[in-house]
Amino acid sequence: MPDQVFQTYGIHRWGAGMFAPLENGDLGIVNPARPDAPAISLRELLNNLDARGVQTPVLVRVGAFLRRQLESLNDAFAQAIAANGYQAPYRGVFPIKVNQQAEVIDRIVDYGRPYTFGLEAGSKPELILALSRDLPKDALLICNGIKDAEFIRLGILARKAGINCVLVIESPAEADTVIAEAKRLGEKPALGVRIKLTRRVSGNWADSSGDRSTFGLTTKEVVDLIDKLRNEDMLDCLVLQHSHLGSQVPQMLDIRQAVDEACRFYTELRRLGVPLTYLDLGGGLGIDYTGEARASDNSVNYTLEEYCANIVETVKYQMDEAGVPHPTLVTESGRAIVAYSSMLLSDILEASYFDRSAPITPEEDDHHMLSDMAAIVGYLSPRRMQECLNDAEYYREELRALFRRGVIGIEEVARAEQIFLYVVGRIKDLVAQTPDVPQEVLEELSAHRDIYRANFSLFQSLPDVWAIDQLVPIAPLQRLNEVPTRRAVLSDITCDSDGKIDQFVLGDGIGNALPVHELRPNERYFIGIFLVGAYQETLGDLHNLFGDTNVVTVDFNEDGVLELQHEVEGDTVAEVMAYVEYEPKQCLDAFKRIVERGVRNGTLNPSQRRMLMETYRHAINGYTYYEHEEHTHG
């Protein structure tokens, strides 16, 4: 049974072998170094964290998943290079913007050391961060983005400290600043040039590719730059060509064609005497969020191995045809490295069910339409599902209209709503047992999905889900040995109608409801939201003043035991108040004066004042998310 329910959520397709069901119904994570060892229960991990005082929602980073993805990328390029007889190495860099968190960057530097793996900085703050990391010797530090004179000085002088820093020229004006700073310092920098490709790729981020993309030089500007550098005796500084393929590119053909065009620019620049040695193909490597293995906004129609093999094969062919030495290959693959390593774990606080299992009997003097609606279940059959749904909707709307006109009272309309939910429940039961249900019936029933309210903020933790309809896999962490009987959308705890998820990755495609289990009294029901390591942590906002969640990093030790290795406490109420220009102490003092006025007026007694102030102090220093009672007062 766990395997069967496991497949309901498509975990066998998108999980990349990192997750497995346990016999007790829990969802477990697999140690990539020991895939045959028993998986570790995520529910038990949450119980362990809860005992330590780390509450949900919590972002869990798995170090072993991060290591596996970084090693897989480098190994796949190494295999493709060996198989094709390519005569230069691969030197990847991680774009810091994808996940700037120190714990993540430090692990990438550590895990990437055997591969001479580097970093990419797209801003001055990111460069400052990167310069403080002890990168491997010869690892690249590629500087993209708009650069002022100070940014450029840092990049030029960093080379004197043994850091392989390459400044990528993004515009003609930037080239002038680079030349001026180099002359002033009397140093020759290592330079790259970002060239706009005409090839436009598909996917959610298509606008980042093609000749209408924001950054990079046009063909005419590239030729002018070469002339300018030659006149300044700096052409020998230009060692890298950067041609960004796109982001999360779903189609392998797009990647191959874009690489082909980038190679044409590279060979032409070499023909003009530019001593290029690095070909940076930027981002583009996507991951399969849905497990569908097809070209769509949330999936890709290629594997990591196919991506690497196609790049190496294409570049080798173009260089050999032009008689140009093979360049060192560089990619800025961020999403593929970090997305798998993070998951948001939370619990369901409550549910609104849009059906009921127990029948309701109309009272003797109720309007006849209540009895008419209750009678629908008597003629419900597979062939009459649509008719029964239509009848139920009709009677409900008529009874609501009677209530608005004052014909029936609130108790009567309340009974009518319960009868309606009972009829809908029986239609849902029949649909579950009937093959080939008409699409219209399914679409109408989607309006009666349950609402499960989860303890997180969509806007803080999953901004891409809200902003660009990004799909991320979601699954319960328990009861996978039970067939889920409910279908729900997820609502967060912000007071915003947009704070919901209503598209889900399932084993048979994308659905508009998540299969879930009915909540049990006094039992917490946990869910996991997976593949959220890319971009989500720093793009989130403070809607309703919900701050950063608790974050933990866990990893498998030498014995295969999962250990807590790093913890960052989530934002307190005081911290998020300070973000929006409130001084917490001033708020406390102001509230104290208001409370004291209540004591003087006789509406509060001294003991109530004390309790109110203690609660306020505790709340202002506490977690911004829902706190279960056992945690609220220590």
LINFEN-V933324 format. One record per residue. RES is the residue in three letters. SS is DSSP state (~ for helix, > for strand, _ for the rest). OMEGA is omega as a letter, one per 40 degrees, with the letter a starting at -180 (* if undefined). BURIAL is + if it has 9 or more other ideal C-beta (glycine too) atoms within 8 Angstrom, else -. Layout:
# LINFEN-V933324
res-><RES:RES>
ss-><SS:SS>
omega-><OMEGA:OMEGA>
burial-><BURIAL:BURIAL>
This chain:
# LINFEN-V933324
res-><MET:PRO:ASP:GLN:VAL:PHE:GLN:THR:TYR:GLY:ILE:HIS:ARG:TRP:GLY:ALA:GLY:MET:PHE:ALA:PRO:LEU:GLU:ASN:GLY:ASP:LEU:GLY:ILE:VAL:ASN:PRO:ALA:ARG:PRO:ASP:ALA:PRO:ALA:ILE:SER:LEU:ARG:GLU:LEU:LEU:ASN:ASN:LEU:ASP:ALA:ARG:GLY:VAL:GLN:THR:PRO:VAL:LEU:VAL:ARG:VAL:GLY:ALA:PHE:LEU:ARG:ARG:GLN:LEU:GLU:SER:LEU:ASN:ASP:ALA:PHE:ALA:GLN:ALA:ILE:ALA:ALA:ASN:GLY:TYR:GLN:ALA:PRO:TYR:ARG:GLY:VAL:PHE:PRO:ILE:LYS:VAL:ASN:GLN:GLN:ALA:GLU:VAL:ILE:ASP:ARG:ILE:VAL:ASP:TYR:GLY:ARG:PRO:TYR:THR:PHE:GLY:LEU:GLU:ALA:GLY:SER:LYS:PRO:GLU:LEU:ILE:LEU:ALA:LEU:SER:ARG:ASP:LEU:PRO:LYS:ASP:ALA:LEU:LEU:ILE:CYS:ASN:GLY:ILE:LYS:ASP:ALA:GLU:PHE:ILE:ARG:LEU:GLY:ILE:LEU:ALA:ARG:LYS:ALA:GLY:ILE:ASN:CYS:VAL:LEU:VAL:ILE:GLU:SER:PRO:ALA:GLU:ALA:ASP:THR:VAL:ILE:ALA:GLU:ALA:LYS:ARG:LEU:GLY:GLU:LYS:PRO:ALA:LEU:GLY:VAL:ARG:ILE:LYS:LEU:THR:ARG:ARG:VAL:SER:GLY:ASN:TRP:ALA:ASP:SER:SER:GLY:ASP:ARG:SER:THR:PHE:GLY:LEU:THR:THR:LYS:GLU:VAL:VAL:ASP:LEU:ILE:ASP:LYS:LEU:ARG:ASN:GLU:ASP:MET:LEU:ASP:CYS:LEU:VAL:LEU:GLN:HIS:SER:HIS:LEU:GLY:SER:GLN:VAL:PRO:GLN:MET:LEU:ASP:ILE:ARG:GLN:ALA:VAL:ASP:GLU:ALA:CYS:ARG:PHE:TYR:THR:GLU:LEU:ARG:ARG:LEU:GLY:VAL:PRO:LEU:THR:TYR:LEU:ASP:LEU:GLY:GLY:GLY:LEU:GLY:ILE:ASP:TYR:THR:GLY:GLU:ALA:ARG:ALA:SER:ASP:ASN:SER:VAL:ASN:TYR:THR:LEU:GLU:GLU:TYR:CYS:ALA:ASN:ILE:VAL:GLU:THR:VAL:LYS:TYR:GLN:MET:ASP:GLU:ALA:GLY:VAL:PRO:HIS:PRO:THR:LEU:VAL:THR:GLU:SER:GLY:ARG:ALA:ILE:VAL:ALA:TYR:SER:SER:MET:LEU:LEU:SER:ASP:ILE:LEU:GLU:ALA:SER:TYR:PHE:ASP:ARG:SER:ALA:PRO:ILE:THR:PRO:GLU:GLU:ASP:ASP:HIS:HIS:MET:LEU:SER:ASP:MET:ALA:ALA:ILE:VAL:GLY:TYR:LEU:SER:PRO:ARG:ARG:MET:GLN:GLU:CYS:LEU:ASN:ASP:ALA:GLU:TYR:TYR:ARG:GLU:GLU:LEU:ARG:ALA:LEU:PHE:ARG:ARG:GLY:VAL:ILE:GLY:ILE:GLU:GLU:VAL:ALA:ARG:ALA:GLU:GLN:ILE:PHE:LEU:TYR:VAL:VAL:GLY:ARG:ILE:LYS:ASP:LEU:VAL:ALA:GLN:THR:PRO:ASP:VAL:PRO:GLN:GLU:VAL:LEU:GLU:GLU:LEU:SER:ALA:HIS:ARG:ASP:ILE:TYR:ARG:ALA:ASN:PHE:SER:LEU:PHE:GLN:SER:LEU:PRO:ASP:VAL:TRP:ALA:ILE:ASP:GLN:LEU:VAL:PRO:ILE:ALA:PRO:LEU:GLN:ARG:LEU:ASN:GLU:VAL:PRO:THR:ARG:ARG:ALA:VAL:LEU:SER:ASP:ILE:THR:CYS:ASP:SER:ASP:GLY:LYS:ILE:ASP:GLN:PHE:VAL:LEU:GLY:ASP:GLY:ILE:GLY:ASN:ALA:LEU:PRO:VAL:HIS:GLU:LEU:ARG:PRO:ASN:GLU:ARG:TYR:PHE:ILE:GLY:ILE:PHE:LEU:VAL:GLY:ALA:TYR:GLN:GLU:THR:LEU:GLY:ASP:LEU:HIS:ASN:LEU:PHE:GLY:ASP:THR:ASN:VAL:VAL:THR:VAL:ASP:PHE:ASN:GLU:ASP:GLY:VAL:LEU:GLU:LEU:GLN:HIS:GLU:VAL:GLU:GLY:ASP:THR:VAL:ALA:GLU:VAL:MET:ALA:TYR:VAL:GLU:TYR:GLU:PRO:LYS:GLN:CYS:LEU:ASP:ALA:PHE:LYS:ARG:ILE:VAL:GLU:ARG:GLY:VAL:ARG:ASN:GLY:THR:LEU:ASN:PRO:SER:GLN:ARG:ARG:MET:LEU:MET:GLU:THR:TYR:ARG:HIS:ALA:ILE:ASN:GLY:TYR:THR:TYR:TYR:GLU:HIS:GLU:GLU:HIS:THR:HIS:GLY>
ss-><_:~:~:~:~:~:~:~:_:_:~:~:~:~:_:_:_:_:>:>:>:_:_:_:_:_:>:>:>:_:_:~:~:~:_:_:_:_:_:>:>:~:~:~:~:~:~:~:~:~:~:_:_:_:_:_:_:>:>:>:>:>:~:~:~:~:~:~:~:~:~:~:~:~:~:~:~:~:~:~:~:~:~:~:_:_:_:_:_:>:_:_:>:>:>:~:~:~:_:_:_:~:~:~:~:~:~:~:~:~:~:~:~:~:~:_:_:>:>:>:>:_:_:~:~:~:~:~:~:~:~:_:_:_:_:_:_:_:_:>:>:>:>:_:_:_:_:_:~:~:~:~:~:~:~:~:~:~:~:~:~:_:_:>:>:>:>:>:>:_:_:~:~:~:~:~:~:~:~:~:~:~:~:~:~:_:_:_:_:>:>:>:>:>:>:_:_:_:_:_:_:_:_:_:_:~:~:~:_:_:_:_:_:_:_:_:>:_:~:~:~:~:~:~:~:~:~:~:~:~:~:_:_:_:~:~:~:>:>:>:>:>:_:_:_:_:_:_:_:_:_:~:~:~:~:~:~:~:~:~:~:~:~:~:~:~:~:~:~:~:~:_:_:_:_:_:_:>:>:>:_:_:_:_:_:_:_:_:_:_:_:_:_:_:_:>:_:_:>:_:_:_:_:~:~:~:~:~:~:~:~:~:~:~:~:~:~:~:~:~:~:~:_:_:_:_:_:>:>:>:_:_:_:_:~:~:~:~:~:~:~:>:>:>:>:>:>:>:>:>:>:>:_:_:_:_:_:_:_:_:_:_:_:_:_:_:_:~:~:~:~:~:~:~:~:~:~:~:~:_:_:~:~:~:~:~:~:~:~:~:~:~:~:~:~:~:~:~:~:~:~:~:~:~:_:_:_:_:_:~:~:~:~:~:~:~:~:~:~:~:~:~:~:~:~:~:~:~:~:~:~:~:~:_:_:_:_:_:~:~:~:~:~:~:~:~:~:~:_:>:>:>:>:>:_:_:_:~:~:~:~:_:~:~:~:~:~:~:_:_:_:_:_:>:>:>:_:_:_:_:_:_:_:_:_:>:>:>:>:>:>:_:_:_:_:_:_:_:_:>:>:_:_:>:>:>:_:_:>:>:>:_:_:>:>:>:_:_:_:_:_:_:_:_:>:>:>:>:>:_:_:_:_:_:_:~:~:~:~:_:_:_:~:~:~:_:_:_:_:>:>:>:>:>:>:>:_:_:_:_:_:>:>:>:>:>:>:>:_:_:_:>:~:~:~:~:~:~:~:_:_:_:_:~:~:~:~:~:~:~:~:~:~:~:~:~:~:~:~:~:~:_:_:_:_:~:~:~:~:~:~:~:~:~:~:~:~:~:~:~:_:_:>:_:_:_:_:_:~:~:~:~:_:_>
omega-><i:i:a:i:i:a:i:a:i:a:i:a:a:a:i:i:a:a:i:i:i:a:a:i:i:i:a:i:a:i:a:i:i:a:a:i:i:i:a:a:i:i:i:i:i:i:i:i:i:i:i:a:i:a:i:e:i:i:a:i:i:a:a:i:i:i:a:a:a:i:a:i:a:i:a:i:i:i:i:i:i:a:a:a:a:a:i:a:i:i:a:i:i:i:a:a:a:i:a:a:a:a:i:a:a:i:i:i:a:a:a:a:i:a:a:a:a:a:i:i:a:i:i:i:i:i:i:i:a:a:a:i:a:a:i:i:i:i:a:i:a:a:i:i:a:a:i:a:a:i:a:i:i:a:a:a:i:i:i:i:i:i:a:a:a:i:a:a:a:a:i:i:i:i:i:i:i:a:a:i:i:i:a:a:a:a:i:a:i:a:i:i:i:a:i:i:i:a:i:a:i:i:a:a:a:a:i:i:i:a:i:i:a:a:i:a:i:a:i:a:i:i:i:i:i:i:a:i:i:i:a:a:a:a:i:i:a:a:a:i:i:i:a:a:a:i:i:a:a:a:a:a:i:a:a:a:i:i:i:i:i:i:i:i:a:a:i:i:i:i:i:i:i:a:a:i:i:i:a:a:i:a:i:a:a:i:a:a:a:a:a:i:i:a:i:a:a:i:i:a:i:i:i:a:i:i:a:a:a:i:a:a:a:a:a:a:a:a:i:i:a:a:a:i:a:i:i:a:i:i:i:a:a:a:a:a:a:a:a:a:a:i:i:a:a:i:i:a:a:a:i:a:a:i:i:a:a:i:i:i:i:i:a:a:i:i:a:a:i:i:i:a:i:a:a:a:i:i:i:i:a:a:a:a:a:i:a:i:i:a:a:i:a:a:a:a:i:a:i:i:i:i:a:a:i:a:i:a:a:i:a:i:i:i:i:i:i:i:i:a:i:i:i:i:i:i:i:i:a:i:a:a:a:i:i:i:i:a:a:i:i:a:i:i:i:i:a:i:i:i:i:a:a:a:i:i:i:a:i:a:a:a:a:i:i:a:a:i:i:i:i:a:i:i:i:i:a:i:i:i:i:i:i:a:a:i:a:i:i:i:i:a:i:i:a:a:i:a:a:i:a:i:a:i:a:a:a:i:a:a:a:i:i:i:a:i:i:a:i:i:i:i:i:a:a:i:i:i:a:i:a:a:a:i:a:a:a:i:a:i:a:a:a:i:i:a:i:i:i:a:i:i:i:i:i:i:a:i:i:i:i:a:i:a:a:a:i:i:i:a:i:i:i:a:a:i:i:i:a:i:i:i:a:a:i:i:i:a:i:i:i:i:i:a:i:i:i:i:i:a:i:i:i:i:a:a:i:i:a:a:a:a:i:i:a:i:a:a:a:i:a:a:a:a:i:i:i:a:a:i:a:a:i:*>
burial-><-:+:-:-:+:+:+:+:+:+:+:-:+:+:+:-:-:+:+:+:+:+:-:-:+:+:+:+:+:+:+:+:-:-:-:-:-:-:+:+:+:+:+:+:+:+:-:+:+:+:-:-:-:+:+:+:+:+:+:+:+:+:+:+:+:+:+:+:+:+:+:+:+:+:-:+:+:+:+:+:+:-:-:+:-:+:-:+:-:+:+:+:+:+:+:+:+:+:+:+:+:-:+:+:+:+:+:+:+:-:+:+:+:-:+:+:+:+:+:+:+:+:-:+:-:+:+:+:+:+:+:-:+:-:+:+:-:-:+:+:+:+:+:+:+:-:+:-:-:-:+:+:+:+:+:+:+:+:+:-:-:-:+:+:+:+:+:+:+:+:+:+:-:+:+:-:+:+:+:+:+:+:-:-:+:-:+:-:+:+:+:+:+:+:+:+:+:-:+:-:+:-:+:-:+:+:-:+:+:+:-:-:+:-:+:+:+:-:-:-:+:+:-:+:+:+:-:+:+:+:-:-:-:+:+:-:+:+:+:+:+:+:+:+:+:+:+:+:+:+:+:+:-:+:+:+:+:+:+:+:+:+:+:+:+:+:+:-:+:+:-:-:-:+:+:+:-:+:+:+:+:+:+:+:+:+:+:+:+:+:+:+:-:-:+:-:-:-:+:+:+:-:-:+:+:+:+:+:+:+:+:+:+:+:+:+:-:+:+:-:-:+:-:+:-:+:+:+:+:+:+:+:+:+:+:+:+:+:+:+:+:+:+:+:+:+:+:+:-:-:+:-:-:+:+:+:-:-:-:+:-:+:-:-:-:+:+:-:+:+:+:+:+:+:-:+:+:-:-:+:-:-:-:+:+:+:-:+:+:-:+:+:+:-:+:+:-:+:+:+:-:+:+:-:-:-:-:+:-:-:-:+:+:-:+:+:+:+:+:+:+:+:+:+:+:+:+:+:-:+:+:-:-:+:-:-:+:-:-:-:+:+:-:+:+:+:-:+:+:+:+:+:+:+:+:+:+:+:+:+:+:+:+:+:+:+:-:-:-:+:+:+:+:+:+:+:+:+:+:+:+:+:-:+:-:+:+:+:+:+:+:+:+:+:-:-:-:-:+:+:+:+:-:+:+:+:-:-:-:-:+:-:+:+:+:+:+:-:+:-:-:-:-:-:+:+:+:+:+:+:+:+:+:+:+:+:+:+:-:+:-:+:+:+:+:+:+:+:+:+:+:+:+:+:+:+:-:-:-:-:-:+:-:+:-:-:+:+:-:+:+:+:+:+:+:+:+:+:-:-:-:-:-:+:-:-:+:+:-:-:+:+:-:-:+:+:-:+:+:-:-:-:-:+:-:-:-:-:+:-:-:+:+:-:-:+:+:+:-:+:-:+:+:+:+:-:+:-:-:-:-:-:-:->
